[in-house]
Structure formats: structure tokens, C-alpha cells
């Protein structure tokens, strides 16, 4: 269950056979289809303002359920089961909603750093689950208008729409 979705693998193989300009058209088409099917990412803070409290236990539980030690291609490391995490997206979105209105000014420097590290990790997980890159998170840059996974404004933290680079 740690492998990319078979459908996305077929798209990746087909894309690899096309010229660069054709690949961009394919990516734009896939992104357009995703939006047309109603599965575009919506910031958990968008629309009605979130009154959710920041509950780091939600993120801890997600990580405990979907992250494990293992081996991939002969390398030992930490593996994320993105397919299972995708099915648990409501919990990840609930955690992100709790970051919407957090006031960093009332936190100690250590608390603020911990919160921002957790926010970064949760945003990265959500981006991978949403965009489903086949090989690297850098592929997300080809799918967003900013041209970079790091610059894409994806989720609200502390009252502002943020990127991983903020």
C-alpha cells in the first residue's frame, strides 16, 4: 500500500513518452479535470471561519497510524502510507483547521517553533495527498501556478494563507 496509485503510474509512463510541451498540456489537463470533478483542494479555513482549537494530538494520531519504519528499494527509513492517509483526510483537514486562527504572539518561542514545524509537516502531507506526485514532491511545482511546491500558498496558518516557504 506504499506504492503510488496504479492510475497515476499509467499517467506517468504515458507522460514520460511525450515531449516536454505535451507533458505540460497533460498536467494542465489533469489539473483541470481534477477541479472539474470537484476534488480541488479547498483550504479548511476558507468559507466559514474555523473556531477549531489547535489539537496536536490529531496530528500525532495520524502519524502513528500512517507512518512506520521500513525498507524501500534497499534503503531503511520512515515510510508514509499515503493511500491510507488519503482515506483519513478529514482528520488531517481538522488538524489544519485548528491552525487557522492560532495566535503565534501568545506562544513562547519554543511553542511557536513546535507549532510551525507541525504546520509545515501537516501541509506537506496534505499537499502530497492532494497532488499525488509519483516520484518527488518537486513534481507538485509542475502542477501549481507558482511553479514551486515550496511557494504554493496552500493552507491558512495564523490567519494568513501560507506556503511551505513562509
C-alpha positions in Angstrom: 0.0 0.0 0.0 3.0 2.2 0.0 3.2 2.4 -3.8 1.7 5.2 -5.9 -1.8 4.7 -7.3 -1.8 2.5 -10.4 -3.7 5.0 -12.4 -1.2 7.7 -11.7 1.6 5.3 -12.6 0.0 4.8 -16.0 -0.3 8.6 -16.5 3.4 8.9 -15.5 4.5 6.3 -18.0 2.4 7.9 -20.7 3.8 11.4 -19.9 7.3 10.1 -20.0 6.8 9.2 -23.6 5.6 12.6 -24.6 7.6 15.7 -25.4 8.0 18.4 -22.7 5.3 20.6 -24.2 2.9 17.7 -24.4 3.7 16.8 -20.7 2.7 20.3 -19.6 -0.5 20.0 -21.6 -1.2 16.7 -19.9 -0.5 18.1 -16.4 -2.8 21.1 -17.1 -5.5 18.8 -18.4 -5.3 16.5 -15.3 -5.4 19.5 -13.0 -8.4 20.9 -14.9 -10.2 17.5 -14.7 -9.4 17.3 -11.0 -11.0 20.8 -10.5 -13.9 19.9 -12.8 -14.7 16.8 -10.8 -14.9 18.8 -7.6 -11.8 17.4 -6.0 -9.8 20.6 -6.0 -8.2 21.4 -2.6 -10.1 23.8 -0.5 -8.3 25.4 2.4 -10.0 24.2 5.6 -10.2 27.8 6.7 -11.9 29.1 3.6 -15.6 30.0 3.7 -16.9 29.9 7.3 -14.1 30.9 9.7 -12.8 28.0 11.8 -13.3 28.1 15.5 -11.4 24.9 15.9 -8.8 24.7 18.6 -5.3 23.5 17.7 -5.2 19.9 18.7 -1.7 18.5 18.1 -3.0 15.1 19.3 -4.8 14.8 15.9 -1.5 15.0 14.0 0.2 12.7 16.4 -2.6 10.1 15.9 -2.3 10.5 12.1 1.4 9.9 12.2 1.1 6.9 14.4 -1.5 5.3 12.1 0.2 6.1 8.8 4.0 6.3 9.3 6.2 3.4 10.0 9.8 2.2 9.8 10.5 0.1 6.8 12.6 -0.5 3.7 12.1 0.8 0.2 14.5 0.0 -2.7 17.1 -1.3 -0.3 17.0 1.8 1.9 15.8 1.6 5.5 13.8 4.7 6.6 10.5 6.1 7.6 7.6 5.3 5.2 4.2 7.1 4.9 1.2 5.1 3.7 -0.3 7.9 1.6 -3.2 5.8 0.4 -4.3 5.2 3.9 -3.7 8.9 4.8 -5.8 9.9 1.8 -8.7 7.9 3.4 -8.1 9.7 6.7 -8.1 13.2 5.0 -10.9 14.5 7.2 -8.7 14.1 10.3 -5.8 15.9 8.6 -8.2 18.7 7.4 -9.5 19.0 11.0 -5.9 19.5 12.3 -5.2 22.1 9.6 -8.4 23.9 10.5 -7.1 24.2 14.1 -4.2 26.2 12.7 -6.4 28.9 11.0 -6.6 31.4 13.8 -3.7 30.4 16.1 -2.1 33.5 17.7 1.7 33.0 17.5 2.3 36.1 19.6 0.9 34.4 22.7 3.1 31.4 22.4 6.6 31.0 23.8 9.3 30.8 21.1 9.6 27.1 21.7 5.8 26.6 21.4 5.7 28.7 18.2 8.6 26.7 16.7 6.9 23.4 17.5 3.6 24.6 16.1 5.2 25.9 12.9 7.1 22.6 12.4 3.9 20.7 12.9 2.1 23.0 10.5 4.8 22.5 7.8 4.6 18.8 8.2 0.8 18.7 8.0 0.8 21.0 5.0 3.4 18.8 3.2 1.4 15.7 3.9 -1.8 17.4 2.7 -0.1 18.6 -0.5 1.2 15.1 -1.3 -2.1 13.5 -0.6 -3.9 16.1 -2.8 -1.5 16.3 -5.7 -0.2 12.7 -5.6 3.2 13.2 -7.1 4.6 9.9 -8.5 8.4 10.3 -7.7 9.1 13.5 -5.8 7.3 16.4 -4.1 9.2 18.6 -6.6 6.7 17.4 -9.2 4.0 19.4 -7.4 5.7 22.5 -8.8 4.6 21.5 -12.3 1.0 21.3 -11.1 0.7 24.8 -9.4 0.7 28.3 -10.8 3.7 29.4 -8.6 5.9 26.7 -10.3 7.2 25.5 -6.9 6.0 23.2 -4.2 7.7 25.5 -1.7 6.0 28.7 -3.0 2.4 27.4 -3.4 0.0 29.1 -1.0 -1.9 26.0 0.2 -3.3 26.4 3.7 -4.0 29.1 6.3 -1.8 29.3 9.4 -2.2 32.1 12.0 -4.7 34.0 9.9 -2.8 34.0 6.6 -2.7 31.7 3.6 0.8 30.2 3.7 3.3 28.3 1.6 5.9 25.9 2.9 8.4 28.6 2.2 6.7 31.2 4.5 
